[in-house]
Amino acid sequence: MTPASPASPASPASPASPARPDADPPSASPAPSADPAPSLLARDAAPPGGPADRPRPSPGARPDGAVGHPGRPRVTELLLSAFAGHRGVELPLGALTLLAGPSGSGKTGALRAYEALARLGGGAGLDEAFPDPDACVPERARADAQQRRGFRLGCTADGPEGPVRLEIAVQAEPELRIVGERLTADGQVLLETALRDPRRRTVQAAWHTAGTTPVTRAPLPDDRLGTALLPLRVAGRTPGQRRVLAAAEQMVVALRSVFPCDPRPDRMHAPVPTGTGRLLGGCDNLADVLWRTRTECGRRHALLVAAVRAGCAGPVADLLAEPYGAGRVRALLARGDGTRTDLRLLGDGELRYTALALVLLTGPGVLEVDAPGEVPAALQTLTVLADGLDRGLDPRQRAELLRLAARMCERGHIRLVGAVSDASWAAGVDGVTVVHLNRD
């Protein structure tokens, strides 16, 4: 898949051969290099002319054509080499990206892949990142002689260290495990892992050292992302080690602070118990969050009220929460004439619109996300993954929400990847990257 403007769908990637990401572990090599021996991460690449053969960005190049690297690490490309319905696919990601396509084109699968990578970057195990691994295996992927099947995915993160690329091969059958991982920067392999002995629950890792010993080897667990473990294993004594650490930390920071969001209006009707005041992905506890945020940040709340006023029917003077029974709160719209409308009386589109606007106007301190506490807030970027971004919204609500998203994403502290069935309504809005997907 290639990026395209809203008016010109991209051509699909050339079909790849059946994926066998877990067959034949990589051959041993003396050290990570710019031209490593063939490994499972290189198998089943797209044929010439496909996404895998496109020139890689040169150092300092960015997807938008600008020169230089962002101060805040961010994921700029999602790699779906052999994942669910995707083969040899590279999806460019801007500050505000719409994945557009009909049902069955793989939009939800792409968002799930991103979410899984984020979980792995935060230190989660494979079983948490991929609760249904069989659904990630390409449908026509053939098992090898040992009846093993799997999938491959990855991403590119840009930041102060330049573009850093992560690729992972996962075995789903007969048991879930990482069988290969590669971290590269400027064409140099900084970390490479491979499953050498299927009887052991470890992979053999080799990372760049560039000291008296050019490469360091050690076993790593096969159920965790090696890149996320490097800061605990690399001393950082040599320039090579420090480069490995910087690249790994950039990737981890770029992947973390992801908020999958799909508001559920049916769960937003009833009063909710007071709790942490951190918004859940389904926005079930919207009233509890309003109870907290209305008093904590008056400026952001005023922006939220203005956004709700633009997207909801009737006059809107305020959006508030009030106690409703013991330990519970409910959300209300103040109409400005003394009338208060319980949010349960709003339409589903109005509820989804209000919840999405709240997400865009808050941050990691309010949303239920894994924010890297060791990283200054000024260097963090929150990425919202919104499946069915336009679901239930009328044309006015879609337009208002997109304008709000564009304003917030332009500031750099938030990014949005949304799945929509059609993106023609996004034409003419600056800062929007549209990626067209199809079923082929």
C-alpha positions as CSV (number, residue, x, y, z in Angstrom):
1,M,0.0,0.0,0.0
2,T,1.3,3.5,-0.7
3,P,0.2,6.9,0.5
4,A,-2.2,8.8,-1.7
5,S,-4.2,11.9,-1.7
6,P,-7.9,11.7,-0.9
7,A,-8.6,11.9,-4.6
8,S,-6.2,9.3,-5.9
9,P,-6.2,5.8,-4.3
10,A,-2.9,4.0,-4.3
11,S,-2.1,0.8,-6.1
12,P,-2.0,-2.3,-3.9
13,A,1.3,-3.9,-3.2
14,S,2.3,-6.8,-5.3
15,P,1.3,-10.2,-3.8
16,A,4.0,-11.9,-1.8
17,S,4.6,-15.6,-1.6
18,P,2.9,-17.5,1.3
19,A,4.4,-16.3,4.6
20,R,6.6,-18.6,6.6
21,P,8.1,-16.2,9.1
22,D,9.0,-18.9,11.6
23,A,10.7,-21.3,9.2
24,D,14.5,-21.9,9.3
25,P,16.0,-19.6,12.0
26,P,18.6,-17.1,10.7
27,S,22.0,-18.3,9.9
28,A,24.7,-17.3,12.5
29,S,26.8,-14.4,11.5
30,P,30.0,-13.1,13.2
31,A,28.4,-9.7,14.0
32,P,25.5,-7.5,13.0
33,S,26.4,-5.8,9.8
34,A,24.9,-3.6,7.1
35,D,24.5,-6.7,4.9
36,P,23.5,-9.5,7.3
37,A,23.1,-13.1,6.2
38,P,19.6,-14.0,5.1
39,S,17.3,-14.5,8.0
40,L,13.7,-15.2,8.8
41,L,13.1,-11.4,8.8
42,A,14.0,-11.3,5.1
43,R,11.9,-14.2,4.0
44,D,8.9,-13.7,1.8
45,A,9.8,-10.1,1.0
46,A,7.7,-8.4,-1.7
47,P,8.9,-9.0,-5.3
48,P,10.8,-6.3,-7.1
49,G,8.8,-3.2,-7.5
50,G,6.8,-3.8,-4.2
51,P,7.2,-1.8,-1.0
52,A,10.2,-3.8,0.2
53,D,12.2,-2.6,-2.8
54,R,11.5,1.1,-2.4
55,P,14.6,3.1,-1.5
56,R,14.8,3.6,2.2
57,P,14.8,7.2,3.5
58,S,18.2,8.8,3.6
59,P,19.5,10.1,7.0
60,G,17.7,13.3,7.8
61,A,14.8,12.6,5.3
62,R,11.2,12.6,6.6
63,P,8.0,11.3,5.0
64,D,6.8,14.8,4.5
65,G,9.9,15.8,2.6
66,A,11.3,18.0,5.3
67,V,14.9,17.8,6.3
68,G,16.0,17.1,9.9
69,H,14.6,14.9,12.7
70,P,11.9,15.7,15.2
71,G,12.8,16.3,18.8
72,R,10.0,14.0,19.9
73,P,10.3,10.4,18.8
74,R,7.3,9.3,16.8
75,V,6.3,6.3,14.7
76,T,6.4,7.3,11.0
77,E,5.8,4.0,9.3
78,L,4.0,0.8,10.1
79,L,5.4,-2.4,8.5
80,L,3.1,-5.3,7.9
81,S,5.3,-7.8,6.1
82,A,3.0,-10.8,6.8
83,F,0.2,-9.9,9.2
84,A,-3.4,-11.0,9.0
85,G,-4.6,-9.8,5.6
86,H,-1.5,-7.7,4.9
87,R,1.6,-8.8,2.9
88,G,4.6,-6.6,2.1
89,V,2.7,-3.4,3.3
90,E,4.3,-0.2,4.5
91,L,1.9,2.4,5.8
92,P,3.3,5.9,6.2
93,L,2.0,7.7,9.3
94,G,1.9,11.5,9.7
95,A,0.7,13.6,12.6
96,L,-2.9,13.0,11.6
97,T,-3.4,9.8,9.5
98,L,-6.6,8.4,8.1
99,L,-6.6,4.8,7.0
100,A,-9.4,4.7,4.5
101,G,-11.0,1.6,2.8
102,P,-14.0,-0.6,2.7
103,S,-14.9,-3.3,5.2
104,G,-12.4,-6.1,5.0
105,S,-9.5,-3.9,3.7
106,G,-7.5,-4.4,6.9
107,K,-7.9,-1.0,8.7
108,T,-8.7,-2.6,12.1
109,G,-5.9,-5.1,11.6
110,A,-3.4,-2.3,11.1
111,L,-4.5,-0.5,14.3
112,R,-4.2,-3.8,16.2
113,A,-0.7,-4.3,14.9
114,Y,0.3,-0.8,16.1
115,E,-1.3,-1.4,19.5
116,A,0.5,-4.7,19.8
117,L,3.9,-3.1,19.0
118,A,3.1,-0.4,21.6
119,R,2.4,-3.0,24.3
120,L,5.6,-4.8,23.5
121,G,7.5,-1.5,23.6
122,G,6.1,-0.9,27.1
123,G,7.5,-4.3,28.3
124,A,4.4,-6.4,27.9
125,G,4.6,-10.1,27.1
126,L,3.6,-11.6,23.8
127,D,0.4,-13.1,25.2
128,E,-0.7,-9.7,26.3
129,A,0.2,-8.0,23.1
130,F,-1.4,-10.8,20.9
131,P,-4.3,-12.3,22.9
132,D,-5.5,-14.0,19.7
133,P,-2.3,-14.8,17.8
134,D,-3.9,-17.1,15.3
135,A,-5.9,-14.2,13.9
136,C,-2.6,-12.5,13.1
137,V,-1.3,-15.3,10.9
138,P,-1.9,-14.7,7.1
139,E,-4.8,-16.9,6.1
140,R,-2.9,-18.8,3.4
141,A,0.4,-19.1,5.2
142,R,1.7,-22.6,5.0
143,A,3.1,-24.4,8.0
144,D,6.7,-25.8,7.8
145,A,7.8,-29.4,8.4
146,Q,7.5,-28.8,12.2
147,Q,4.0,-27.4,11.8
148,R,5.1,-23.9,12.7
149,R,3.3,-20.8,11.4
150,G,3.6,-17.1,12.3
151,F,3.6,-13.5,11.3
152,R,5.9,-10.5,10.8
153,L,5.5,-6.9,11.6
154,G,7.4,-3.8,12.6
155,C,7.7,0.0,12.4
156,T,10.0,2.9,11.8
157,A,10.5,5.6,14.5
158,D,12.0,8.9,13.7
159,G,13.6,11.2,16.3
160,P,16.9,12.7,17.3
161,E,18.7,9.5,16.2
162,G,17.2,9.6,12.7
163,P,15.0,6.9,11.3
164,V,15.2,3.6,13.3
165,R,13.6,0.5,12.0
166,L,12.2,-2.4,14.0
167,E,11.2,-5.8,12.5
168,I,9.8,-8.7,14.5
169,A,9.0,-12.3,13.5
170,V,6.6,-14.1,15.8
171,Q,5.7,-17.8,15.9
172,A,2.0,-18.4,16.6
173,E,1.9,-22.1,16.3
174,P,2.5,-24.5,17.9
175,E,3.4,-22.0,20.7
176,L,3.6,-18.3,20.9
177,R,7.2,-16.9,20.8
178,I,9.4,-14.3,19.2
179,V,11.8,-16.1,16.8
180,G,13.6,-13.1,15.3
181,E,14.0,-9.4,15.9
182,R,16.1,-6.8,14.1
183,L,16.8,-3.1,15.0
184,T,18.6,-1.0,12.3
185,A,19.6,2.6,11.8
186,D,21.2,4.1,8.7
187,G,21.5,0.6,7.2
188,Q,23.5,-0.8,10.2
189,V,22.1,-3.6,12.2
190,L,22.2,-2.6,15.9
191,L,20.4,-5.7,17.4
192,E,19.5,-9.0,15.9
193,T,18.0,-12.0,17.6
194,A,17.3,-15.5,16.4
195,L,15.8,-18.7,17.8
196,R,18.6,-21.2,17.8
197,D,17.3,-24.0,20.0
198,P,13.5,-24.5,19.9
199,R,13.8,-26.5,23.2
200,R,14.8,-23.4,25.1
201,R,12.6,-20.4,25.8
202,T,15.3,-17.9,24.8
203,V,16.6,-16.3,21.6
204,Q,20.2,-15.7,20.9
205,A,20.8,-11.9,20.7
206,A,23.8,-10.0,19.2
207,W,24.1,-6.2,19.6
208,H,26.6,-3.7,18.2
209,T,29.4,-2.8,20.5
210,A,32.2,-1.3,18.3
211,G,34.8,-1.6,21.1
212,T,37.5,-4.2,21.6
213,T,34.7,-6.7,21.1
214,P,32.7,-5.7,18.0
215,V,29.5,-7.5,19.0
216,T,28.0,-8.7,22.3
217,R,26.0,-11.9,22.4
218,A,23.6,-13.0,25.2
219,P,20.3,-14.9,25.5
220,L,17.1,-13.0,25.8
221,P,13.6,-14.3,26.7
222,D,11.5,-15.3,23.7
223,D,8.3,-13.7,25.0
224,R,9.6,-10.1,25.3
225,L,10.8,-7.4,22.9
226,G,14.5,-7.4,22.9
227,T,14.7,-3.7,22.0
228,A,12.8,-2.8,25.2
229,L,15.2,-4.9,27.3
230,L,18.4,-3.4,25.9
231,P,18.6,-0.5,28.3
232,L,18.8,-3.1,31.1
233,R,21.5,-5.1,29.3
234,V,23.8,-2.6,27.6
235,A,26.4,-0.7,29.7
236,G,26.8,2.2,27.3
237,R,30.6,2.3,27.8
238,T,31.6,2.5,24.1
239,P,30.2,4.9,21.3
240,G,28.7,1.8,19.7
241,Q,26.9,0.8,22.8
242,R,25.6,4.3,23.3
243,R,24.3,4.4,19.8
244,V,22.5,1.1,20.4
245,L,21.0,2.5,23.6
246,A,19.9,5.7,21.9
247,A,18.2,3.9,19.0
248,A,16.5,1.5,21.4
249,E,15.2,4.2,23.7
250,Q,14.0,6.2,20.7
251,M,12.0,3.3,19.5
252,V,10.5,2.5,22.9
253,V,9.6,6.1,23.6
254,A,8.0,6.4,20.2
255,L,5.9,3.3,20.7
256,R,4.7,4.0,24.2
257,S,1.9,6.4,25.2
258,V,-0.6,4.8,22.8
259,F,-4.4,5.2,23.5
260,P,-6.7,2.8,21.5
261,C,-10.0,4.5,21.5
262,D,-13.5,3.4,20.3
263,P,-16.2,5.2,22.2
264,R,-19.2,3.0,23.1
265,P,-22.4,5.2,23.4
266,D,-24.3,2.3,24.9
267,R,-22.0,2.3,27.9
268,M,-22.1,6.0,28.4
269,H,-25.7,6.4,29.3
270,A,-25.8,5.4,33.0
271,P,-24.2,7.2,35.9
272,V,-20.7,5.8,36.7
273,P,-18.8,5.3,40.0
274,T,-16.2,7.9,40.8
275,G,-12.7,6.5,40.3
276,T,-9.3,7.5,39.1
277,G,-10.6,10.0,36.6
278,R,-8.5,8.4,33.8
279,L,-10.5,7.8,30.6
280,L,-11.0,4.2,29.4
281,G,-10.7,3.3,25.7
282,G,-14.4,2.8,25.4
283,C,-15.1,6.1,27.2
284,D,-17.5,4.4,29.5
285,N,-16.4,6.6,32.4
286,L,-16.7,9.9,30.6
287,A,-18.7,11.4,33.5
288,D,-16.0,10.6,36.0
289,V,-13.3,12.2,33.8
290,L,-15.4,15.3,33.4
291,W,-15.8,15.5,37.2
292,R,-12.0,15.7,37.5
293,T,-11.0,17.7,34.4
294,R,-13.5,20.5,34.7
295,T,-11.8,21.9,37.8
296,E,-8.2,21.0,36.9
297,C,-7.8,22.8,33.6
298,G,-10.3,25.5,32.9
299,R,-8.7,26.5,29.5
300,R,-8.9,22.9,28.1
301,H,-12.4,22.6,29.4
302,A,-13.5,25.8,27.7
303,L,-12.1,24.4,24.4
304,L,-14.0,21.2,25.0
305,V,-17.3,23.1,25.6
306,A,-16.7,25.1,22.3
307,A,-16.1,21.8,20.4
308,V,-19.3,20.2,21.9
309,R,-21.2,23.4,21.0
310,A,-20.1,23.0,17.4
311,G,-21.0,19.3,17.2
312,C,-24.2,18.9,19.3
313,A,-27.7,20.0,18.6
314,G,-29.1,22.9,20.6
315,P,-27.4,25.6,22.7
316,V,-24.5,24.4,24.8
317,A,-23.2,26.7,27.6
318,D,-21.2,24.1,29.6
319,L,-20.4,20.4,29.9
320,L,-20.3,19.2,33.5
321,A,-20.7,16.3,35.9
322,E,-22.6,16.2,39.2
323,P,-23.1,13.6,42.0
324,Y,-25.9,11.1,41.4
325,G,-26.4,8.9,44.3
326,A,-23.7,7.4,46.6
327,G,-20.3,7.5,45.0
328,R,-21.6,8.0,41.4
329,V,-21.7,10.9,39.0
330,R,-23.5,11.7,35.8
331,A,-22.6,14.0,32.8
332,L,-24.9,16.9,31.8
333,L,-25.1,19.6,29.1
334,A,-26.0,23.0,30.5
335,R,-28.1,24.8,27.9
336,G,-27.6,28.3,29.3
337,D,-31.3,28.9,30.3
338,G,-31.3,26.8,33.4
339,T,-32.0,23.6,31.5
340,R,-29.6,20.7,31.9
341,T,-29.7,17.7,29.5
342,D,-28.5,14.3,30.8
343,L,-26.0,12.9,28.3
344,R,-27.9,9.7,28.1
345,L,-30.6,11.7,26.1
346,L,-28.1,12.6,23.4
347,G,-27.8,10.6,20.2
348,D,-25.1,8.1,19.6
349,G,-23.3,10.3,17.2
350,E,-23.3,13.2,19.7
351,L,-21.9,10.9,22.4
352,R,-19.1,9.6,20.2
353,Y,-18.3,13.1,19.0
354,T,-18.1,14.4,22.6
355,A,-15.9,11.5,23.7
356,L,-13.5,11.9,20.8
357,A,-13.2,15.6,21.4
358,L,-12.4,15.0,25.0
359,V,-9.7,12.5,24.0
360,L,-8.1,15.0,21.6
361,L,-8.1,17.8,24.2
362,T,-6.6,15.8,27.1
363,G,-3.3,13.9,27.5
364,P,-1.5,11.0,29.1
365,G,-2.4,12.3,32.6
366,V,-6.1,11.9,31.8
367,L,-6.1,8.9,29.4
368,E,-5.5,5.4,30.5
369,V,-2.1,5.0,28.8
370,D,1.4,3.7,29.6
371,A,3.3,6.9,29.7
372,P,7.1,6.7,30.1
373,G,7.5,8.4,33.4
374,E,11.3,8.6,33.0
375,V,10.9,10.7,29.9
376,P,10.2,14.5,30.2
377,A,6.7,15.3,29.2
378,A,8.1,17.8,26.6
379,L,9.6,14.8,24.7
380,Q,6.5,12.6,24.8
381,T,3.9,12.2,22.1
382,L,0.5,10.6,22.7
383,T,-0.8,8.6,19.8
384,V,-4.5,8.0,19.6
385,L,-5.7,4.9,17.6
386,A,-9.3,5.5,16.7
387,D,-11.1,2.6,15.0
388,G,-14.3,3.7,13.2
389,L,-13.4,7.4,13.6
390,D,-16.3,8.5,11.5
391,R,-18.8,5.9,12.8
392,G,-22.2,7.5,13.6
393,L,-21.0,11.0,12.9
394,D,-23.0,13.3,10.6
395,P,-21.1,15.5,8.0
396,R,-20.9,18.5,10.4
397,Q,-19.5,16.5,13.3
398,R,-16.9,14.8,11.0
399,A,-15.7,18.1,9.7
400,E,-15.6,19.7,13.2
401,L,-13.8,16.7,14.7
402,L,-11.2,16.6,11.9
403,R,-10.5,20.4,12.3
404,L,-10.0,19.9,16.0
405,A,-7.7,16.9,15.4
406,A,-5.7,18.9,12.9
407,R,-5.2,21.8,15.3
408,M,-4.2,19.5,18.2
409,C,-1.8,17.3,16.1
410,E,-0.1,20.4,14.6
411,R,1.2,21.3,18.1
412,G,3.2,18.0,18.1
413,H,2.1,16.6,21.5
414,I,-0.6,14.3,20.1
415,R,-0.9,12.2,16.9
416,L,-4.0,10.5,15.6
417,V,-4.4,7.4,13.4
418,G,-8.0,6.9,12.5
419,A,-9.8,4.3,10.5
420,V,-12.6,5.5,8.2
421,S,-14.6,3.9,5.4
422,D,-14.2,6.9,3.1
423,A,-11.9,9.9,3.4
424,S,-13.3,12.1,0.7
425,W,-14.7,14.4,3.4
426,A,-11.1,15.1,4.5
427,A,-10.1,16.8,1.3
428,G,-8.8,20.3,1.8
429,V,-7.9,19.9,5.4
430,D,-4.2,20.7,5.9
431,G,-2.0,18.2,7.7
432,V,-4.0,15.1,7.0
433,T,-2.2,12.0,5.6
434,V,-4.7,9.6,3.8
435,V,-3.6,6.0,3.2
436,H,-6.0,4.1,1.0
437,L,-6.4,0.4,1.7
438,N,-8.3,-2.2,-0.3
439,R,-9.2,-5.9,-0.2
440,D,-6.7,-6.9,-2.9
